[in-house]
Amino acid sequence: MGDLTLRKFMWLAIAVVVVVGLWSGAWLWAAGEATRQVRLLAEADGESAPKLTCGTFDVSGFPFRFDLECLDATLVDQDLTATFAGLKGSVLVYAPSHLIFSAKAPFSLADAFSGSQRRLDFGAMEGSLRLTSADLLRGFSGEGWRIARFSLVADDLVLTDTVAGEIVEARSKHLEAHLLDVPELHDKAAGTAALRGYLTTTALDLPGLQVAAADTTAEVELTGVPDDLRAFGEPDALRRWQAAGGTLALTKLAGSQPQPDERFEVTGTLKLNGGGYPEGEINYTTKGVLDRFAQFLPVMQLAMLRGAPNADGSFHNSLTIVDGQVKLLAVPLAQLLPLF
């Protein structure tokens, strides 16, 4: 009896060793594959494909997590060059479709074509990306790659123009952004999905526009987008969105500041026609904001821009966009370029 128990224990021990060995081997293979992919990105030319280089790249988190960290990163995509002090992403082995990430300041962006250079500093920045399916095998078979939720939270942001010295363009105490799937608008047969987005900023300063301690909110709904995350970067993505009847509904874009007392709210819908030109209608309500143009516009033009008065002292008006042409009360204001 004792020998039988001993044999069972030995077989159990062997099974545990085998499982641990296989698990360790799989983890090490995946870590090596991630490192290989990052090295391949570093070998790109930055013209036909983006080039990403990391001063230091590390994979950790064994045995149940993958923590990928890239320090002193540089991303080159044609005329654009972006630098990051640090990026980190974490994925649990048993929940591979849920990514948690964070960033270290600063982030810089230079455009060789326009000559612009900007730096973004922040105290903290973190977020997450979750797909609709936790089943990785479904994802590899072409299902389950739909965005379920994307979230980004950041504090103490400062955007600085660094072309000639340092000029602060914007500050915000807190920024929060969320992008959520709308399951009831998913059309599996057409391969399209819908997303709702939310954005808020608090204590926003725009020194160049004399805006201080402002709060802003935005709510949008985007329909007709691909239900496969991998299709977003395809060259004909906008054409496919237009062909699918996609629309961008601006449910609410609002902002206000206390001194001087100014506020605005914008709603509307936009889509693209067959020629790639934007079309839609935009409605806006303002109080005090358009008074900034009083020294530049004649009284009649300013009154036309403000629109009809409301009981609380604000004004409301509408813009129409047809075949890319923006009109106010049938008067052309601007011509937008086609997007494809």
Helices and strands as residue ranges (DSSP letters): H 2-42, E 51-60, E 65-77, E 80-92, E 95-111, E 117-121, E 124-131, H 136-140, E 147-161, E 167-181, G 183-185, E 192-206, G 207-209, E 211-226, G 229-231, H 237-243, E 248-257, E 262-272, E 278-287, G 289-293, H 299-306, E 308-309, E 315-322, E 325-328, E 331-335
